[in-house]
Amino acid sequence: MKKVLLLCMTVCLLALGCEKEGVYNPSKKIKRVYYSTSKHLTQEWKWNKNQLQKIDYYWNNSIHYTENFKYDDKNRITKIEDYDTGDYTTISYSDDGYNKIEYYWENILIISAAVKYENKKISRIDIVYYDCEEDKNIKSDGFISNIIPKEIIERVNNHKGTKGAYPVTVTFKYAGDNVSEMTSIEEGYTANYSYENYDKNLNPYFHALTDGFGMYCLSKNNVGRIIYRGTFSEGDTEMGTTDFEYTYDGKFPTEVVQKIGTSRYVNYYEYN
């Protein structure tokens, strides 16, 4: 079940643009994100007109760290950086859209992700993790965790010093404007996710850099159910189902409830 919770918040580098790849200018802009029924502030988004300038991440009511966004002359996001810790993500583009996303810690390359397209949709991401020093743990809750599943990041962090390059391949299938299936293949483990019961309302993270709690940013609408199946090389399997409920203000969700078995996780959203 843990993998369902962590991996449903995954692989979201992706469709940054509303009209063009890399351009994130939604009609309704996220201002704050809260977690749990007691509404703990977890994120605050700062905008300069139509550009997202930074996201402050909170822990225990204090800013834990900040990620800052940089743009090229086409208004595409090219870099996300934490000035305090020195880790950053760079984004390059091809004629199709995204070309490569790379994550660095103090100029040491940690992750490289190459993006491939089919029928103008992202169909595959080839990811390579590189060994680094023991004290260079990859953040499991920042921007990079929306490109790479948190569960994989944590596993890579635990294996540093014992592995060289560590490849992961992620593929996607679509039904119209929404992701219908995702498969992640790594050494000794394959995970498959089916996405069902989409509503007709708008996902505020569609074409966004970051992903909400269970909101999948490659999809135009909001997913109702995710069915997960994981298979290990020795033949063991694990399965799980995650269901979602939404409360809306117009077309956009203001409350998202994620249900896994008897557990409930709630996020709240405020918009500018």
Long-range contacts (C-beta under 8 A, 24 or more apart in sequence): 1-240, 1-260, 1-261, 2-151, 3-151, 3-191, 3-228, 3-230, 3-238, 3-240, 4-226, 4-228, 4-240, 4-241, 4-242, 4-260, 5-242, 5-258, 5-260, 5-265, 6-149, 6-150, 6-151, 7-149, 7-150, 7-151, 7-184, 7-191, 7-193, 7-228, 8-193, 8-214, 8-216, 8-226, 8-228, 8-242, 8-258, 9-145, 9-146, 9-149, 9-150, 9-211, 9-212, 9-213, 9-214, 10-146, 10-148, 10-149, 10-150, 10-182, 10-184, 10-211, 11-125, 11-146, 11-147, 11-148, 11-149, 11-170, 11-182, 11-184, 11-218, 12-146, 12-147, 12-205, 12-208, 12-209, 12-210, 12-211, 12-216, 12-217, 12-218, 13-91, 13-98, 13-101, 13-113, 13-115, 13-125, 13-146, 13-147, 13-209, 14-98, 14-115, 14-122, 14-147, 14-217, 14-218, 15-122, 15-206, 15-207, 15-208, 15-217, 15-218, 16-76, 16-77, 16-91, 16-98, 16-207, 16-208, 16-209, 17-76, 17-97, 17-207, 18-207, 20-74, 20-76, 21-76, 21-93, 21-96, 21-97, 21-98, 22-74, 22-75, 22-76, 22-77, 22-78, 22-91, 22-93, 22-97, 22-98, 23-74, 23-75, 23-76, 23-77, 23-207, 24-52, 24-77, 24-207, 24-208, 24-209, 25-50, 25-51, 25-75, 26-204, 26-206, 26-207, 26-208, 28-204, 28-252, 28-271, 28-272, 29-271, 29-272, 30-204, 30-269, 30-270, 30-271, 30-272, 31-270, 31-271, 31-272, 32-269, 32-270, 33-212, 33-267, 33-268, 33-269, 33-270, 34-267, 34-268, 34-269, 34-270, 35-213, 35-265, 35-266, 35-267, 35-268, 36-265, 36-266, 37-266, 39-268, 42-267, 47-272, 50-75, 51-75, 52-77, 52-209, 55-143, 55-210, 57-141, 57-142, 65-142, 67-142, 67-143, 69-209, 77-209, 80-143, 80-209, 82-142, 87-139, 87-142, 89-143, 89-144, 89-147, 96-120, 97-122, 98-122, 101-147, 103-138, 103-144, 103-147, 105-132, 105-136, 105-138, 106-136, 108-132, 108-133, 108-136, 110-136, 110-138, 111-138, 111-144, 111-147, 111-148, 113-147, 113-148, 121-172, 121-174, 121-218, 122-172, 122-218, 123-171, 123-172, 124-169, 124-170, 124-171, 124-172, 125-169, 125-170, 126-167, 126-169, 127-167, 127-168, 127-169, 127-170, 128-165, 128-166, 128-167, 128-168, 129-156, 129-165, 129-166, 129-167, 129-168, 130-164, 130-165, 130-166, 131-160, 131-161, 131-163, 131-164, 131-165, 132-160, 133-160, 134-160, 134-161, 136-160, 143-209, 143-210, 146-209, 146-210, 146-211, 146-217, 149-184, 152-184, 152-186, 172-218, 177-219, 177-220, 177-221, 178-218, 178-219, 178-220, 178-221, 178-223, 179-216, 179-218, 179-219, 188-232, 188-233, 189-230, 189-231, 189-232, 189-233, 190-230, 190-231, 191-228, 191-229, 191-230, 191-231, 192-228, 192-229, 192-230, 192-231, 193-226, 193-227, 193-228, 194-226, 194-227, 195-219, 195-223, 195-225, 195-226, 196-223, 196-224, 196-225, 196-226, 196-227, 197-223, 197-224, 197-225, 198-222, 198-223, 198-224, 199-224, 199-246, 201-246, 201-248, 201-251, 201-252, 201-253, 202-251, 202-252, 203-253, 204-252, 204-253, 204-269, 204-271, 212-256, 212-267, 212-269, 213-256, 213-258, 213-265, 213-267, 214-242, 214-244, 214-256, 214-258, 215-253, 215-256, 222-246, 222-253, 222-256
